[in-house]
């Protein structure tokens, strides 16, 4: 079962970004919520403390990764 470790909204409020323990990050358009508009995989995320945040200009997303020893 996947667990969300971080959820962010876009600056304009039309999209959200989710980070999961299944090694994925997805961008969702809240106006068309059937499936993600962008799906990144193979991003190590073994711990629920892994977060993400926007850069000061909201043009980049900073994403933490985590792996077990």
C-alpha distance (Angstrom), angle and dihedral (degrees) to the residues before:
residue distance angle dihedral
X1 . . .
X2 3.79 . .
X3 3.77 120.2 .
X4 3.80 124.1 -155.6
X5 3.79 111.9 -126.8
X6 3.80 97.6 178.3
X7 3.79 139.1 8.9
X8 3.82 123.1 -170.1
X9 3.77 132.3 179.2
X10 3.78 124.1 -141.2
X11 3.78 120.3 -109.6
X12 3.82 91.9 -106.6
X13 3.82 92.8 46.0
X14 3.82 95.8 -124.0
X15 3.82 97.4 107.0
X16 3.78 139.9 40.3
X17 3.78 129.3 -159.3
X18 3.81 120.4 -147.2
X19 3.80 127.9 -162.9
X20 3.81 117.3 -160.4
X21 3.79 139.0 -172.3
X22 3.82 88.5 -122.0
X23 3.85 86.2 80.0
X24 3.81 94.3 -102.5
X25 3.77 138.7 120.0
X26 3.79 118.6 -163.9
X27 3.79 133.8 -170.4
X28 3.81 114.5 -149.1
X29 3.80 128.1 -165.6
X30 3.81 105.7 -140.6
X31 3.81 90.5 -151.3
X32 3.85 91.5 58.8
X33 3.78 106.3 27.6
X34 3.85 99.3 167.6
X35 3.82 95.6 103.5
X36 3.81 137.0 -8.2
X37 3.80 117.4 -83.4
X38 3.82 90.6 -146.2
X39 3.80 126.5 25.4
X40 3.81 123.0 -173.7
X41 3.79 119.7 -174.0
X42 3.79 139.0 -178.2
X43 3.82 92.5 50.4
X44 3.83 105.7 140.7
X45 3.79 110.8 -122.9
X46 3.80 113.3 156.8
X47 3.80 98.8 152.5
X48 3.81 131.2 59.1
X49 3.81 90.2 -132.9
X50 3.81 93.4 72.3
X51 3.80 107.5 114.9
X52 3.78 141.2 -178.3
X53 3.79 134.0 -152.0
X54 3.79 141.3 -179.2
X55 3.78 122.6 -103.4
X56 3.83 115.0 -113.4
X57 3.83 91.7 -96.0
X58 3.85 92.3 45.5
X59 3.81 90.5 -125.2
X60 3.82 98.0 108.8
X61 3.77 133.6 45.3
X62 3.81 117.2 -142.4
X63 3.79 111.4 -149.1
X64 3.80 128.6 -169.1
X65 3.79 122.4 -147.0
X66 3.80 129.6 -160.4
X67 3.79 135.9 -173.2
X68 3.78 135.3 -176.6
X69 3.79 117.3 -105.9
